[in-house]
Amino acid sequence: MEHTFDYLILGAGMAGSAATKGIRSRDPKGTIALLGAEPHPPYDRPPLSKDLWSGKKSPEQIWRNIEGLRATLFPGRHATAIDTRAKTVRDDHGDHYRYGKLLIATGGTPRRIAGLENERVIYYRTLDDYHALHDALHPDMRVAVIGGGFIGSEIAAALAMNGAKVALLIDGEFIGGRVYPRALAEFVTKYFREKGVEIHTGARVKGGSASDEGVTLQLESGDSVEAEWVVAGLGITPNVQLAQAAGIEVDNGIVVDEQLLAAPDIWVAGDAANYPDATLGERRRVEHEDAALTMGEHAGKNMAGADAPYTHLPYFYSDLFDLGYEAVGELDARMQTIEDWKEPFREGVVYYLKDGRVRGVLLWNVWDKKDAARELIAQRGPFEEKDLRGKLL
Ligand SMILES: Cc1cc2nc3c(=O)[nH]c(=O)nc-3n(C[C@H](O)[C@H](O)[C@H](O)COP(=O)(O)OP(=O)(O)OC[C@H]3O[C@@H](n4cnc5c(N)ncnc54)[C@H](O)[C@@H]3O)c2cc1C
C-alpha cells in the first residue's frame, strides 16, 4: 500500500511524539504520520522504572497526549528502508510512505549479553517489559538485576520497594560509580544494602542458563547467581541502521547540525541524535527525557520551517528509594568534582569541572536550580572551590 504525508516521523516514542506537537504549533494543515515499531501509542518511559512501581502513576497515566494533533499513527510498523532521493520509506508490512519532511526518532536498543536470551531475562526498555515484570511479581520473588547505572539502580530500588528479593550485579565497586564522586557512590551503595538489596560488586556476567523455574547467571569470576527473573540495564546502542543504510553520516548516533538536520529534509532527535551542544561546545548524544522532548519539539518546528538552532542544555533526573536528584550538563566521575553539602549525601550540589570550567552540576535533593546551573555552565570561569561554595544552595 502507498501513503503520502507532508511529515513522516520514524519512531513513535518520546521524541517522535514531541515532534508532532512542534510541527502542529507551526503548521495547522500539513499531514503527519508516525511509524512506531511498538504496538502502543507513544508513552513516557521514565515511569517504567519509577512511578509505575511506587504507585504514583498507573499505566493509563503514562500516554503522551498526541490526540487532537491530527496525526496518523501506524503502530506495530518497523521502518526498514529510507530512499532519500525518492523521499520514500518502506516498512516491514511492505507499505511505502512518500514524505515531504522526515524525522528519524528511533531511540536505542538495549545492549545484550551474548547467549543470554530467555523470556525470564528482560533487557528493560519498553512498556511490554514493564508488564512482563510486573505480572511476574510476587512476594519474595528473587530477581537479579544486572548493571549499576541509571536503569539498573532504579529498577533494583523499585523491585525492592515492592517486596522482591533483589541481587544487584555491578561490574565496578559502587552503584553509579561512573557518575557520582566516590564518597557519594559509596553512600548510595551502602544505602541500597540497608534497604535490603544484595549487592555483588566486580560481578561481570558472561552468560547463563534458564529453566522453567528460573535463570542461573555465570559470572567471569566462576561464581553463579540464581534468580527467578533477570533484568538487565546495560545501556543502549543508538538505532542508526536505517540512516546508515541510506548513506547518512553516523558516528555514535546519527550526526546532525545545529538545526538537528542530518540530510536534506531529514531531521533527527532524541537518543539516536549526535548533535553539537551549543553550551558545552562539543558533540554529544544524550539519552534522557528532557533531551528527547526538547529536541523532538524543536526538530518538529524546524521541519515546519522555523530554521532555528537547538541551543537547550538538557537536564536529567533519577529517583532511588527516597533519594532523588536533577542534573545538568556532563557528569563524569573522572572529572574534578567539588562537593558542597548542606547535609552530607542528603542535600547538596556537586560541581564537575574541566580546566576550571563547570561542565556539569548534580543537584542532589536540591530543586528549582536547573536554570541557575545552566547559567553557571555557560560561564567560562575559571572557577575555584571558594567561588562555588554556597552558589546553588
Ligand atoms: C526504564 C527507563 C527509565 C528512564 N528514566 C529516565 C529518567 O528518569 N530521566 C530521564 O531523563 N530519562 C529517562 N529515561 C530515558 C528516556 O526515556 C529516553 O531518553 C527517551 O525515551 C528517548 O526518546 P526517543 O524518542 O529518542 O526514544 P524512544 O522513546 O525509545 O522511542 C523510540 C521509538 O522508536 C521505535 N523504533 C525504533 N526503530 C524503529 C523503526 N525502524 N521503525 C519504527 N519505529 C522504530 C522504538 O520501538 C521506540 O518506540 C528512561 C528510559 C527508560 C527505558
The ligand as an SDF file (V2000), in Angstrom:
LIG
                    3D

 53 58  0  0  0  0  0  0  0  0999 V2000
   13.0530    2.4170   32.0320 C   0  0  0  0  0  0  0  0  0  0  0  0
   13.5500    3.7710   31.6170 C   0  0  0  0  0  0  0  0  0  0  0  0
   13.6020    4.8040   32.5420 C   0  0  0  0  0  0  0  0  0  0  0  0
   14.0660    6.0640   32.1620 C   0  0  0  0  0  0  0  0  0  0  0  0
   14.1160    7.0410   33.1090 N   0  0  0  0  0  0  0  0  0  0  0  0
   14.5790    8.2600   32.7640 C   0  0  0  0  0  0  0  0  0  0  0  0
   14.6460    9.2900   33.7420 C   0  0  0  0  0  0  0  0  0  0  0  0
   14.3250    9.1010   34.8940 O   0  0  0  0  0  0  0  0  0  0  0  0
   15.0870   10.5040   33.3680 N   0  0  0  0  0  0  0  0  0  0  0  0
   15.4660   10.7630   32.0890 C   0  0  0  0  0  0  0  0  0  0  0  0
   15.8580   11.8920   31.8020 O   0  0  0  0  0  0  0  0  0  0  0  0
   15.4170    9.8030   31.1210 N   0  0  0  0  0  0  0  0  0  0  0  0
   14.9910    8.5570   31.4520 C   0  0  0  0  0  0  0  0  0  0  0  0
   14.9570    7.5600   30.5010 N   0  0  0  0  0  0  0  0  0  0  0  0
   15.4450    7.8470   29.1430 C   0  0  0  0  0  0  0  0  0  0  0  0
   14.3560    8.3960   28.2310 C   0  0  0  0  0  0  0  0  0  0  0  0
   13.1870    7.6650   28.3770 O   0  0  0  0  0  0  0  0  0  0  0  0
   14.8710    8.3490   26.7990 C   0  0  0  0  0  0  0  0  0  0  0  0
   15.9650    9.2090   26.7090 O   0  0  0  0  0  0  0  0  0  0  0  0
   13.7900    8.7430   25.7960 C   0  0  0  0  0  0  0  0  0  0  0  0
   12.7380    7.8250   25.8030 O   0  0  0  0  0  0  0  0  0  0  0  0
   14.3830    8.8340   24.3940 C   0  0  0  0  0  0  0  0  0  0  0  0
   13.3680    9.1800   23.4860 O   0  0  0  0  0  0  0  0  0  0  0  0
   13.4500    8.7190   21.9530 P   0  0  0  0  0  0  0  0  0  0  0  0
   12.2000    9.1800   21.3200 O   0  0  0  0  0  0  0  0  0  0  0  0
   14.7630    9.0850   21.3980 O   0  0  0  0  0  0  0  0  0  0  0  0
   13.4410    7.1230   22.0330 O   0  0  0  0  0  0  0  0  0  0  0  0
   12.2490    6.1870   22.4870 P   0  0  0  0  0  0  0  0  0  0  0  0
   11.3930    6.8410   23.4900 O   0  0  0  0  0  0  0  0  0  0  0  0
   12.8940    4.8820   22.8390 O   0  0  0  0  0  0  0  0  0  0  0  0
   11.3840    5.9880   21.1710 O   0  0  0  0  0  0  0  0  0  0  0  0
   11.9070    5.4050   20.0150 C   0  0  0  0  0  0  0  0  0  0  0  0
   10.8130    4.5560   19.4060 C   0  0  0  0  0  0  0  0  0  0  0  0
   11.1930    4.2410   18.0690 O   0  0  0  0  0  0  0  0  0  0  0  0
   10.7970    2.9340   17.7950 C   0  0  0  0  0  0  0  0  0  0  0  0
   11.5820    2.4390   16.6560 N   0  0  0  0  0  0  0  0  0  0  0  0
   12.8860    2.0750   16.6340 C   0  0  0  0  0  0  0  0  0  0  0  0
   13.2470    1.7220   15.3930 N   0  0  0  0  0  0  0  0  0  0  0  0
   12.1490    1.8630   14.6200 C   0  0  0  0  0  0  0  0  0  0  0  0
   11.8870    1.6480   13.2420 C   0  0  0  0  0  0  0  0  0  0  0  0
   12.8410    1.2530   12.3870 N   0  0  0  0  0  0  0  0  0  0  0  0
   10.6290    1.8890   12.7890 N   0  0  0  0  0  0  0  0  0  0  0  0
    9.6500    2.3160   13.6280 C   0  0  0  0  0  0  0  0  0  0  0  0
    9.8550    2.5450   14.9410 N   0  0  0  0  0  0  0  0  0  0  0  0
   11.0790    2.3210   15.4170 C   0  0  0  0  0  0  0  0  0  0  0  0
   11.0500    2.2040   19.0920 C   0  0  0  0  0  0  0  0  0  0  0  0
   10.3370    0.9890   19.1510 O   0  0  0  0  0  0  0  0  0  0  0  0
   10.5750    3.2270   20.1030 C   0  0  0  0  0  0  0  0  0  0  0  0
    9.2190    3.0610   20.3890 O   0  0  0  0  0  0  0  0  0  0  0  0
   14.5000    6.2840   30.8380 C   0  0  0  0  0  0  0  0  0  0  0  0
   14.4580    5.2560   29.9100 C   0  0  0  0  0  0  0  0  0  0  0  0
   13.9930    4.0020   30.2860 C   0  0  0  0  0  0  0  0  0  0  0  0
   13.9830    2.8660   29.2850 C   0  0  0  0  0  0  0  0  0  0  0  0
  1  2  1  0
  2  3  1  0
  2 52  2  0
  3  4  2  0
  4  5  1  0
  4 50  1  0
  5  6  2  0
  6  7  1  0
  6 13  1  0
  7  8  2  0
  7  9  1  0
  9 10  1  0
 10 11  2  0
 10 12  1  0
 12 13  2  0
 13 14  1  0
 14 15  1  0
 14 50  1  0
 15 16  1  0
 16 17  1  0
 16 18  1  0
 18 19  1  0
 18 20  1  0
 20 21  1  0
 20 22  1  0
 22 23  1  0
 23 24  1  0
 24 25  2  0
 24 26  1  0
 24 27  1  0
 27 28  1  0
 28 29  2  0
 28 30  1  0
 28 31  1  0
 31 32  1  0
 32 33  1  0
 33 34  1  0
 33 48  1  0
 34 35  1  0
 35 36  1  0
 35 46  1  0
 36 37  1  0
 36 45  1  0
 37 38  2  0
 38 39  1  0
 39 40  1  0
 39 45  2  0
 40 41  1  0
 40 42  2  0
 42 43  1  0
 43 44  2  0
 44 45  1  0
 46 47  1  0
 46 48  1  0
 48 49  1  0
 50 51  2  0
 51 52  1  0
 52 53  1  0
M  END
$$$$
